[in-house]
Each structure stands twice: as C-alpha cells, then as structure tokens.
Amino acid sequence: MLNVKNVNLGKVRSSIRELFEYGKKRKAEIGEENVYDFSLGNPSVPAPPEVKSALEEIIANTDPVALHGYTSAQGDFSVRKAIADYINSRFSTTLSADCLYMTCGAAASLTITLNAILNVGEEVVVLAPFFPEYRVFVENAGGKLVVAECLKDTFRIDFKQIERALSPKTKAVIINSPNNPSGVVYGEEEIERLAKMLEKYSSEHGTEIYIISDEPYRELVFDKSIKVPYIMNYYKRSIVCYSYSKSLSLPGERIGYIAVNNSMGEWEEVYAGICGAGRALGYVCAPNLFQRLVAKVYDKTSDIDVYKSNRDILMSALEEYGYSVVRPDGAFYMFVKALEEDAVRFAERAKRYELLLVAGDDFGASGYVRISYCVSPEMIRRSLPAFKSLAESYK
Ligand SMILES: Cc1ncc(COP(=O)(O)O)c(C=O)c1O
C-alpha cells in the first residue's frame, strides 16, 4: 500500500495549476492573444542584466569540476558569508555564514524550517489570505495549520484573530509581506505589535513561538517610502525564508536561503535542526552555479516598473468598472472582491470572458479572486474590455 495522503496530493492539482492548465488548452483553441491568463505568479520581466554577465564570468573563470561539483550540504561557505554580510549591512544584524542555509527557493526554505521546528500535532498560525502551499508544507511536517483571518477589506493583521488562534500548542506564526495574494505590506507598527503579543503569550504559557517570515517578495515594493520591516529587528525567535525567484526573475533556477536569527538563545540548535531537516528531506547542496551567482548579485532586482504600471492601469480600470480592490503596495498580485458571494462561481463566469482569475477560497479568503498581474502590459490593456463586460453582466 502506498502513502495514500501523498498519492492523493499528487493527483489533485492546486486550483492555480488547474487554471493554468486550462489556460494552456484554451490558448491552443482560440489563440494565445485571446486568453487573459492571470493565474500564475511567474515573473514576466527578465532577470537584471547583471545576472547574465555574472553567469558568463563564473562559467568562463571557474574550474568546471568545482563549478558543477557538490558544495557543503548547507551551501558554500563564501556564498553564505557574502549574503550574511549583505544582510548585516542592510538590516544592522550580526549574522554569520553559519546562520544561513542555502536552499532551492522559498518552498524548500519553508519545508525545511517547518520540519526543523515542528513536533507532531504542534500548530502553525497563518494569516488569511495565505499562500495555499502552507497547508501542504505544515501538514507534511506533522503540524496543524490554524488560520487567523486578516481584517476584512484591508487585509491587514487582525490581532483579535491572532489572539484567538494562539494556543499552548502554537509553535510558529508564518508571515508573508508583501503578501501573496493581497499585495499588502505589513508596517512597522503591525510587526511590533505582533512581536509583543507573541512574546507575552509565550512567556505567560512557558512556550516557544517562532515567527517564520516568508520573503519571496521583499524586493517587490513599488513605493520607495514603504519599508518592509526586517523581522529579526523586532523578534528574537525569527527565521527568514528568502528566495530569489521573484526578485531576480529566476523561479526555475530554484535558489534561496534560510537565515536563522542569532539573537535567540537556542539559535545553534535551530540551525542544527535546519541542517538535519535539509538532510532528511534531501535538500542539501543547493544548485552550485546559482549559489555562486547570487553571491555576486544579491543586491540587484529585476526592473519592477512594469509591475507597478500594470498595477496602476488595472486598478484604476477595475475601480471605474465597479470592482472593489485592495491596493497592493508590493508583490504582483491583486485581490479583488468577487461580484457575487461565491468566488468560485465568479471565477467560472470570468472564464466566459476568457479571464483566468483564481478564486480566493484556497487562500483562506472566500469572496475574492486573485489577479496575478506579472503579465505583459499589452495583455493588461487587451483584457480591460473583458473585465468591463464581466462587471456589466452583473448589472
Ligand atoms: C508566498 C510564497 N511563498 C513561497 C513561494 C515559493 O517560492 P519559490 O519559487 O522560491 O519556491 C511562493 C511562490 O509563488 C509564494 O508566493
């Protein structure tokens, strides 16, 4: 008998992937330009030019045996040191290379971290709306996902909901800012308040609660005056799961890292747990070439002006057509209120207008749809009449 849970997981595609596959079929039937596919969060702008030049330089000047060989399980020391130094200079932390573990992107970072800290039955609080794979990752690590809804209509943190969600079994809270799917960026006050609340709760109950900050979108903020607080500056028991998938437009290369805050007393134990979980899961020695690459371009970001302009065009058009939209300050997603109560039905109806929108239900927020606007500006413009007709169909 096979592992039924995983067999079933493999058979059921996520609703995002399902819609993406539908889109591929539909494009073959009626032409790519006639389908408005807002399903996936696949960056639509190229990697910054420094990526290509650094790759060429690395390939030209590195011994091929070393270039394609294994690195240390946790990642090459000089790569980890370069990234730790960069984090320290940017956020005034004091991380060493031994606080970092190189991974295959944020998904691996999260899975490893959860396996490192969770015992069977312990709880992980997520803030809805949330990235649907959190449930898969938490449950696979033996944990239980507990949902704390954000405030309706703003999707900012609802502290009453967090208070309700906490229990003596709470082991971690996952935060994700800029957020997929809402695009909301949590401000300093919110992060401070969350940190204080968790400190108070854990000291009253004699427990340890970690904040896991899932950060694939850290660099994707459109207004320079909006800061994304660095969790290690606010909360000791914190772990950052970072990825270059979106910031450098390299999602297929699978590269990121875990950074453990060394201001918590037990940080070396946590790091050992991460090394152990990485080993147990087979996530050792992240891709060598791309480890070397990110050590050279860690401070670069793809040109995100296109995402900003897509956001602006789409937001003002949607509001004009009568949709209500939560203003996204970052990432490349927009969470829009469905025009009927059932967002799944709304997303089905949108398909009649060749609009592929993901219903918010899997993100833990019914009544909304997610639009991934990491698409070409031409597609945004072409899609506007379809959004208008969809809205008119409800009048
Ligand atoms: C919130 C969030 N976390 C994690 C991931 C996984 O990122 P990666 O491609 O780096 O594994 C994604 C990918 O879309 C995401 O949106």
The ligand as a Tripos MOL2 file, in Angstrom:
@<TRIPOS>MOLECULE
LIG
   16    16     1     0     0
SMALL
NO_CHARGES

@<TRIPOS>ATOM
      1 C1          4.1520   33.4200   -0.6510 C.3       1 LIG1
      2 C2          5.0180   32.4550   -1.3670 C.ar      1 LIG1
      3 N1          5.8550   31.6990   -0.6670 N.ar      1 LIG1
      4 C3          6.6830   30.8210   -1.2580 C.ar      1 LIG1
      5 C4          6.6740   30.6500   -2.6290 C.ar      1 LIG1
      6 C5          7.6150   29.6680   -3.2540 C.3       1 LIG1
      7 O1          8.6550   30.3550   -3.8650 O.3       1 LIG1
      8 P1          9.8820   29.6490   -4.5840 P.3       1 LIG1
      9 O2          9.6190   29.6740   -6.0500 O.co2     1 LIG1
     10 O3         11.0550   30.4720   -4.2560 O.co2     1 LIG1
     11 O4          9.9800   28.2740   -4.0490 O.co2     1 LIG1
     12 C6          5.8150   31.4250   -3.4060 C.ar      1 LIG1
     13 C7          5.7680   31.2500   -4.8650 C.2       1 LIG1
     14 O5          4.9740   31.7720   -5.5860 O.2       1 LIG1
     15 C8          4.9720   32.3460   -2.7650 C.ar      1 LIG1
     16 O6          4.1090   33.1180   -3.4460 O.3       1 LIG1
@<TRIPOS>BOND
     1     1     2 1
     2     2     3 ar
     3     2    15 ar
     4     3     4 ar
     5     4     5 ar
     6     5     6 1
     7     5    12 ar
     8     6     7 1
     9     7     8 1
    10     8     9 2
    11     8    10 1
    12     8    11 1
    13    12    13 1
    14    12    15 ar
    15    13    14 2
    16    15    16 1
@<TRIPOS>SUBSTRUCTURE
     1 LIG1         1 GROUP 0 **** ****
